[in-house]
Amino acid sequence: MNTNNMVAMILAGGRGSRLFDLTKTEAKPAVHFGGKYRIIDFTLSNCANSNISTVGVLLQYESVLLSSYVSNSSYWGLDMKGGGVYALSPREKDESNLSVYKGTADAITQNIDFLDNAEAEYVLILSGDHIYKMNYEKMLEAHISANAEATIAVMEVPKKEASRFGIMNCDENDQIIEFEEKPANPKSNLASMGVYIFNYKTLRRFLKEDEKNHDSSHDFGKDIIPAFLANNLKLLAYRFKGYWKDVGTVESLWEANMDLLDDNSKLDLFDPNWKIYTGDTLAGPQLIGSKAKIDNAYITQGCVVDGEIKHSVLFTNSVVQEGAKIVDSVLMNDVKVGKNVRLYKCIVVDGVKIPDGMTFGSKNSKEVLLVTKKLVSEVE
Amino acid sequence: MTKALGIINIEPFYVKVEGIEDFRPISASSILGRYRVIDFVLSNMTNSGIYNIDLQVKNRPRSTIQHISRTNYNINTKKGNIRILYGEKPVVNEIYNTDIAALASNMEFFDESNAPYVIMAPSHFIYVQNFRKMLDYHIKSGNDITALYQNVNSAQEAFLMCDTFDIDKNKRIKVMNKNLGKHKHEKISLETYIMSKDLFKKLVNEAKGVSSIYSFSDILADNLDSLKVGSYCHNGYAACLSTLKAYYKASMDIKREKELHKMINDDWPIYTVTNDTCPTLYAPGSKINNSIVGNGCVIEGTVQNCVIGRNVIIKKGAVVKDSVIMPDTFINKNVKIEKCVVDRLAIITHIKELKGTAEDPLYIGRGDRI
């Protein structure tokens, strides 16, 4: 297989504190999504499908589970000789003491030796907590043919939301002339997706400079990209069309799951040409019982359903007993729902058992309720 | 690690699964939505700590070879191995194609293993059995051979032509017969034997000397007086997939929740090959109950009392009842299917009604367009 000389570095160290209990003991990229996946499966599968052979995953917050998970390179077919998935946590080095990753750019700076060893010509910087399908190889082609020093993937967002993003102001050739982080009055609606390709040699030089600058926050958006622009280097905006979602909040995680039920959704997980790979479970086939009523659902291996499911997503090994009614909800892995339970617009956290007869959420609720062990025991 | 070499036998003469076997042996065919039949015996072995397994194949081995690799069955990648052994001699007539002929031609490979015991199991049965427990019993009992059997009360319609055992009060097998469907109750052989490797080799050689069409069960029957042949009772579900009807019935039987969870659970996982398919989407307006479903399906129509494989598409208005639908099948709008076994990759679009019976389920061939 043809592989390119681009090394991917996935930033996967964020706390994801707005996901509350879901990220209490595991990092956000490890959170389950869409029945059988973990969020980071999307970026890793994109790398595998884009013929990238070496992937570094930068870990910091609650990294034990995520580190062991991503080390299974074979899950994504990234286990060819000369490549692999490498879990990169902060480490003590000969010339420096142990230090946490101080920012997105610093995480890469601390692993310059890794990139040197991998003989990277191009470096692809990614976030491990976005849900989308993207061909990075095509982006690299655009980067090379434009002769750019850096290429940033952008997508059009609604004007009124633009102030939540890093916004690129471009010329008519999509060359970036200005970058504004969360501008109050955005001049364009091209938002950065946090996907960057750099010529490694140039990036290496800028990272080394940035390392010495004590005023820097060591962040790609705040420091490195502005430095590239200040030096008049060629920065290309690469337009992406399609499904993309940052699942940073309970609401957005719920929405992304609900998108899987939508026939018109641009997130097609059935496409055999761009499969999303994941660690396989040993769960049996899903079992739909004689009392089950299913109207629009996304259900995976190991689920046992005897209740009513309406417009909901069921993750691996979740069980819904007779008489229960689940509406507009997400049941994560190993959730057990007792008899005659009612759930409306909830995300039930992994492993939570809901006793018979309980109700969570309400039909017309605007907000998504995160059903945790603690919440269930309070109601009990 | 259990001190035994696992040998998975080829299917005997009486296995004739109409249709399905035109494309692959029954052992390699899809079952319960996401497995192959052979996953059960292989998982029995690896869950019992047997990490060296020799798998005998005869006709049409492509499907088996594609499916088998040690990483998929939780076999130690350094100390364990699955080998596929092919009885290399061409045979002039199918009756010479016995397990003895296949075993004899691969004898040198069995010698390579230094395990003192052999566990030989069939590839056309479905059951869950801890072979380690059976081996412990074998060693303690002082038997020369221990054979696994099932108390069956449906021997008039199922397990036809399988061996039956008559057992004395010391659990020794005294008489072996073929099940001709005369009696309801029989002790049916599950064609699973434990013995020392030396005895195994001796019996294979002896059988070869007696007759060219001898099978292992024939030579066992000959030796009931001279050897201590003990029995070990299997508890739980067992089926012999020797006909299309038996395959259909086993699919429907195991589909029941209790049976499925007794056979497949965290303590006794059934390993198989991952296909990286996404979960199944049940569209608005679909109706489904009493079924097991593999991943990657899109269900828009009505499904009742079925086993649905991976990546099956059932369009709006289609009604599928009491059927086994193998993976990658497409069932178009308004098609009615009842009591059928639909093989992989079939496309059913123009004919609007297909109907079999429980006694004689209708078989739709692999890749057929109807």
Interface residues (C-beta under 8 A of the other chain):
Chain A: G34 G35 K36 S74 L260 L261 D263 L269 F270 K275 I276 Y277 T278 D280 L282 G284 P285 Q286 L287 I288 G289 S290 K291 A292 K293 I294 D295 N296 A297 Y298 I299 T300 Q301 V304 I309 V313 L314
Chain B: L32 G33 R34 T71 K255 E257 L260 H261 I264 D266 P269 I270 Y271 T274 D276 T277 C278 P279 T280 L281 Y282 A283 P284 G285 S286 K287 I288 N289 N290 S291 I292 V293 G294 N295 G296 V298
